[in-house]
Amino acid sequence: MNGKRLYCIRGAVCCENTKESIQENVGLLCSRVFSENKICAEDIVSVQFTVTPDLDALNPATAMRLSDTGIDTSHVPLMCSQEPVVRNMKPKVIRLMVTAYLPEGTSVKTSYLNGAQVLRPDLGREGSV
């Protein structure tokens, strides 16, 4: 790809265990990551989600498909898996990793929203990596 290289952009969001909350918060997280990193649908290789075991009302990949993320992701491969259970883990968290081609030298912007900021206090709500 001309002047582009592969990047992984991380993020996370906390939500309640309802279809509505999961869809709303996944949509917000994806929209934020896509817009702040100027990601186009054709640049996305894949999107991966992990979810804590206490969130079982809706698969985050399905939530993304149902949400208006600002770009057409109907062709994007999505994967979702359960977050490993670790003592004292933060509950009700959906984590995101977008793999995409972006211009060489891009400083990616991560997004940690709705209480997920505590997962990466070194980055705060958002950060550059």
PyRosetta script that sets phi, psi and omega in degrees:
from pyrosetta import init, pose_from_sequence

init()
pose = pose_from_sequence("MNGKRLYCIRGAVCCENTKESIQENVGLLCSRVFSENKICAEDIVSVQFTVTPDLDALNPATAMRLSDTGIDTSHVPLMCSQEPVVRNMKPKVIRLMVTAYLPEGTSVKTSYLNGAQVLRPDLGREGSV")
pose.set_psi(1, 130.6)
pose.set_omega(1, -176.5)
pose.set_phi(2, -59.7)
pose.set_psi(2, 111.1)
pose.set_omega(2, 175.3)
pose.set_phi(3, 67.3)
pose.set_psi(3, 14.8)
pose.set_omega(3, -179.1)
pose.set_phi(4, -118.4)
pose.set_psi(4, 156.4)
pose.set_omega(4, 172.7)
pose.set_phi(5, -139.8)
pose.set_psi(5, 166.3)
pose.set_omega(5, -176.9)
pose.set_phi(6, -80.9)
pose.set_psi(6, 130.9)
pose.set_omega(6, 177.3)
pose.set_phi(7, -127.0)
pose.set_psi(7, 155.6)
pose.set_omega(7, 169.9)
pose.set_phi(8, -119.1)
pose.set_psi(8, 127.9)
pose.set_omega(8, -179.1)
pose.set_phi(9, -114.0)
pose.set_psi(9, 127.4)
pose.set_omega(9, -175.5)
pose.set_phi(10, -104.4)
pose.set_psi(10, 158.7)
pose.set_omega(10, 174.5)
pose.set_phi(11, -171.4)
pose.set_psi(11, 170.9)
pose.set_omega(11, 177.6)
pose.set_phi(12, -158.2)
pose.set_psi(12, 157.5)
pose.set_omega(12, 177.7)
pose.set_phi(13, -147.5)
pose.set_psi(13, 145.8)
pose.set_omega(13, 173.8)
pose.set_phi(14, -99.0)
pose.set_psi(14, 146.3)
pose.set_omega(14, 179.0)
pose.set_phi(15, -155.0)
pose.set_psi(15, 171.9)
pose.set_omega(15, 175.8)
pose.set_phi(16, -87.8)
pose.set_psi(16, 162.7)
pose.set_omega(16, -177.9)
pose.set_phi(17, -86.6)
pose.set_psi(17, 62.4)
pose.set_omega(17, 172.8)
pose.set_phi(18, -132.0)
pose.set_psi(18, 153.9)
pose.set_omega(18, 177.8)
pose.set_phi(19, -57.8)
pose.set_psi(19, -42.0)
pose.set_omega(19, -176.8)
pose.set_phi(20, -64.8)
pose.set_psi(20, -45.9)
pose.set_omega(20, -178.3)
pose.set_phi(21, -66.5)
pose.set_psi(21, -42.9)
pose.set_omega(21, 179.5)
pose.set_phi(22, -63.1)
pose.set_psi(22, -46.9)
pose.set_omega(22, -179.1)
pose.set_phi(23, -63.8)
pose.set_psi(23, -45.6)
pose.set_omega(23, -179.2)
pose.set_phi(24, -61.0)
pose.set_psi(24, -46.5)
pose.set_omega(24, -175.4)
pose.set_phi(25, -75.6)
pose.set_psi(25, -36.1)
pose.set_omega(25, 174.2)
pose.set_phi(26, -65.0)
pose.set_psi(26, -42.4)
pose.set_omega(26, 177.1)
pose.set_phi(27, -60.3)
pose.set_psi(27, -43.6)
pose.set_omega(27, 178.1)
pose.set_phi(28, -61.9)
pose.set_psi(28, -47.6)
pose.set_omega(28, -179.0)
pose.set_phi(29, -61.8)
pose.set_psi(29, -49.0)
pose.set_omega(29, -178.9)
pose.set_phi(30, -63.8)
pose.set_psi(30, -44.6)
pose.set_omega(30, 178.3)
pose.set_phi(31, -57.6)
pose.set_psi(31, -43.6)
pose.set_omega(31, -179.1)
pose.set_phi(32, -64.4)
pose.set_psi(32, -47.9)
pose.set_omega(32, -179.6)
pose.set_phi(33, -62.3)
pose.set_psi(33, -44.6)
pose.set_omega(33, -178.8)
pose.set_phi(34, -64.8)
pose.set_psi(34, -47.1)
pose.set_omega(34, -175.3)
pose.set_phi(35, -71.2)
pose.set_psi(35, -44.0)
pose.set_omega(35, -176.5)
pose.set_phi(36, -70.2)
pose.set_psi(36, -22.3)
pose.set_omega(36, 177.9)
pose.set_phi(37, -104.0)
pose.set_psi(37, 7.0)
pose.set_omega(37, 177.8)
pose.set_phi(38, 52.3)
pose.set_psi(38, 47.6)
pose.set_omega(38, -178.1)
pose.set_phi(39, -87.3)
pose.set_psi(39, 129.4)
pose.set_omega(39, 174.3)
pose.set_phi(40, -99.1)
pose.set_psi(40, 150.6)
pose.set_omega(40, -178.0)
pose.set_phi(41, -54.3)
pose.set_psi(41, -40.8)
pose.set_omega(41, -176.4)
pose.set_phi(42, -70.2)
pose.set_psi(42, -14.0)
pose.set_omega(42, 178.7)
pose.set_phi(43, -89.1)
pose.set_psi(43, -13.5)
pose.set_omega(43, -176.6)
pose.set_phi(44, -79.4)
pose.set_psi(44, 128.8)
pose.set_omega(44, 175.8)
pose.set_phi(45, -88.9)
pose.set_psi(45, -47.6)
pose.set_omega(45, 178.8)
pose.set_phi(46, -165.6)
pose.set_psi(46, 164.5)
pose.set_omega(46, 175.6)
pose.set_phi(47, -130.2)
pose.set_psi(47, 129.4)
pose.set_omega(47, 178.9)
pose.set_phi(48, -119.8)
pose.set_psi(48, 139.6)
pose.set_omega(48, 176.3)
pose.set_phi(49, -121.8)
pose.set_psi(49, 147.4)
pose.set_omega(49, 161.6)
pose.set_phi(50, -123.1)
pose.set_psi(50, 153.0)
pose.set_omega(50, -176.1)
pose.set_phi(51, -138.6)
pose.set_psi(51, 139.3)
pose.set_omega(51, 176.5)
pose.set_phi(52, -70.2)
pose.set_psi(52, 152.9)
pose.set_omega(52, -172.5)
pose.set_phi(53, -64.9)
pose.set_psi(53, -14.5)
pose.set_omega(53, -179.7)
pose.set_phi(54, -82.5)
pose.set_psi(54, -3.1)
pose.set_omega(54, 177.1)
pose.set_phi(55, -108.6)
pose.set_psi(55, 100.8)
pose.set_omega(55, -177.5)
pose.set_phi(56, -131.5)
pose.set_psi(56, 13.8)
pose.set_omega(56, -178.4)
pose.set_phi(57, -78.8)
pose.set_psi(57, -27.1)
pose.set_omega(57, -178.1)
pose.set_phi(58, -159.2)
pose.set_psi(58, 137.5)
pose.set_omega(58, 175.9)
pose.set_phi(59, -69.5)
pose.set_psi(59, 129.9)
pose.set_omega(59, 179.7)
pose.set_phi(60, -58.7)
pose.set_psi(60, -31.8)
pose.set_omega(60, 177.1)
pose.set_phi(61, -64.8)
pose.set_psi(61, -42.3)
pose.set_omega(61, 175.5)
pose.set_phi(62, -64.1)
pose.set_psi(62, -41.3)
pose.set_omega(62, 178.2)
pose.set_phi(63, -58.8)
pose.set_psi(63, -41.0)
pose.set_omega(63, 179.0)
pose.set_phi(64, -63.4)
pose.set_psi(64, -44.1)
pose.set_omega(64, 179.9)
pose.set_phi(65, -61.5)
pose.set_psi(65, -33.4)
pose.set_omega(65, -177.7)
pose.set_phi(66, -83.1)
pose.set_psi(66, -13.7)
pose.set_omega(66, -174.5)
pose.set_phi(67, -93.1)
pose.set_psi(67, 155.7)
pose.set_omega(67, 172.3)
pose.set_phi(68, -91.0)
pose.set_psi(68, 98.0)
pose.set_omega(68, -176.9)
pose.set_phi(69, -91.7)
pose.set_psi(69, -1.8)
pose.set_omega(69, -179.7)
pose.set_phi(70, 94.6)
pose.set_psi(70, -14.2)
pose.set_omega(70, 176.2)
pose.set_phi(71, -138.8)
pose.set_psi(71, 156.6)
pose.set_omega(71, 179.1)
pose.set_phi(72, -79.9)
pose.set_psi(72, 110.8)
pose.set_omega(72, -179.6)
pose.set_phi(73, -109.4)
pose.set_psi(73, 19.7)
pose.set_omega(73, -176.0)
pose.set_phi(74, -62.0)
pose.set_psi(74, -24.8)
pose.set_omega(74, -178.9)
pose.set_phi(75, -94.5)
pose.set_psi(75, -5.2)
pose.set_omega(75, -172.9)
pose.set_phi(76, -80.8)
pose.set_psi(76, 128.5)
pose.set_omega(76, 174.8)
pose.set_phi(77, -67.3)
pose.set_psi(77, 130.2)
pose.set_omega(77, 179.5)
pose.set_phi(78, -118.7)
pose.set_psi(78, 145.9)
pose.set_omega(78, 177.5)
pose.set_phi(79, -138.6)
pose.set_psi(79, 141.9)
pose.set_omega(79, 177.3)
pose.set_phi(80, -135.8)
pose.set_psi(80, 137.0)
pose.set_omega(80, 176.7)
pose.set_phi(81, -141.9)
pose.set_psi(81, 164.7)
pose.set_omega(81, 179.2)
pose.set_phi(82, -82.0)
pose.set_psi(82, 136.3)
pose.set_omega(82, 176.0)
pose.set_phi(83, -65.4)
pose.set_psi(83, 138.3)
pose.set_omega(83, 176.3)
pose.set_phi(84, -58.9)
pose.set_psi(84, 139.4)
pose.set_omega(84, 178.3)
pose.set_phi(85, -79.4)
pose.set_psi(85, 122.2)
pose.set_omega(85, -178.4)
pose.set_phi(86, -128.9)
pose.set_psi(86, 136.9)
pose.set_omega(86, 180.0)
pose.set_phi(87, -51.6)
pose.set_psi(87, 134.9)
pose.set_omega(87, 178.4)
pose.set_phi(88, 64.5)
pose.set_psi(88, 23.1)
pose.set_omega(88, 178.6)
pose.set_phi(89, -67.3)
pose.set_psi(89, 151.7)
pose.set_omega(89, 176.8)
pose.set_phi(90, -70.4)
pose.set_psi(90, 128.5)
pose.set_omega(90, -179.6)
pose.set_phi(91, -81.5)
pose.set_psi(91, 164.4)
pose.set_omega(91, 171.6)
pose.set_phi(92, 57.0)
pose.set_psi(92, 49.3)
pose.set_omega(92, -177.5)
pose.set_phi(93, -120.6)
pose.set_psi(93, 135.2)
pose.set_omega(93, 170.1)
pose.set_phi(94, -113.9)
pose.set_psi(94, 123.9)
pose.set_omega(94, 178.3)
pose.set_phi(95, -104.3)
pose.set_psi(95, 152.0)
pose.set_omega(95, -173.8)
pose.set_phi(96, -133.3)
pose.set_psi(96, 140.9)
pose.set_omega(96, 168.7)
pose.set_phi(97, -137.9)
pose.set_psi(97, 115.9)
pose.set_omega(97, 178.0)
pose.set_phi(98, -101.1)
pose.set_psi(98, 125.9)
pose.set_omega(98, 174.7)
pose.set_phi(99, -103.5)
pose.set_psi(99, 121.0)
pose.set_omega(99, -174.8)
pose.set_phi(100, -151.0)
pose.set_psi(100, 154.9)
pose.set_omega(100, 172.3)
pose.set_phi(101, -86.1)
pose.set_psi(101, 126.3)
pose.set_omega(101, 178.5)
pose.set_phi(102, -132.2)
pose.set_psi(102, 162.7)
pose.set_omega(102, 179.5)
pose.set_phi(103, -56.1)
pose.set_psi(103, 138.9)
pose.set_omega(103, 177.4)
pose.set_phi(104, -51.3)
pose.set_psi(104, 134.7)
pose.set_omega(104, 178.7)
pose.set_phi(105, 87.5)
pose.set_psi(105, 3.5)
pose.set_omega(105, 178.7)
pose.set_phi(106, -62.6)
pose.set_psi(106, 136.7)
pose.set_omega(106, 171.6)
pose.set_phi(107, -98.5)
pose.set_psi(107, 101.5)
pose.set_omega(107, -174.3)
pose.set_phi(108, -69.0)
pose.set_psi(108, 148.9)
pose.set_omega(108, 179.3)
pose.set_phi(109, -109.9)
pose.set_psi(109, 118.4)
pose.set_omega(109, 176.4)
pose.set_phi(110, -85.4)
pose.set_psi(110, 159.7)
pose.set_omega(110, 177.5)
pose.set_phi(111, -135.1)
pose.set_psi(111, 123.4)
pose.set_omega(111, 175.6)
pose.set_phi(112, -124.3)
pose.set_psi(112, 112.4)
pose.set_omega(112, -167.0)
pose.set_phi(113, -123.2)
pose.set_psi(113, 157.6)
pose.set_omega(113, 168.7)
pose.set_phi(114, 56.9)
pose.set_psi(114, 42.1)
pose.set_omega(114, 178.9)
pose.set_phi(115, 101.3)
pose.set_psi(115, -12.1)
pose.set_omega(115, -179.5)
pose.set_phi(116, -77.7)
pose.set_psi(116, -4.9)
pose.set_omega(116, 179.6)
pose.set_phi(117, -58.0)
pose.set_psi(117, -29.2)
pose.set_omega(117, -178.6)
pose.set_phi(118, -66.7)
pose.set_psi(118, -17.5)
pose.set_omega(118, 178.5)
pose.set_phi(119, -70.6)
pose.set_psi(119, -28.6)
pose.set_omega(119, -180.0)
pose.set_phi(120, -137.8)
pose.set_psi(120, 70.7)
pose.set_omega(120, -178.9)
pose.set_phi(121, -62.1)
pose.set_psi(121, -20.3)
pose.set_omega(121, 177.1)
pose.set_phi(122, -70.2)
pose.set_psi(122, -18.0)
pose.set_omega(122, -179.1)
pose.set_phi(123, -107.5)
pose.set_psi(123, -21.6)
pose.set_omega(123, -174.5)
pose.set_phi(124, 72.1)
pose.set_psi(124, -153.6)
pose.set_omega(124, -179.9)
pose.set_phi(125, -60.3)
pose.set_psi(125, -42.9)
pose.set_omega(125, 179.5)
pose.set_phi(126, -137.9)
pose.set_psi(126, 162.0)
pose.set_omega(126, 176.7)
pose.set_phi(127, -163.1)
pose.set_psi(127, 165.3)
pose.set_omega(127, 176.2)
pose.set_phi(128, -106.3)
pose.set_psi(128, 138.2)
pose.set_omega(128, 179.5)
pose.set_phi(129, -122.0)
pose.dump_pdb("model.pdb")
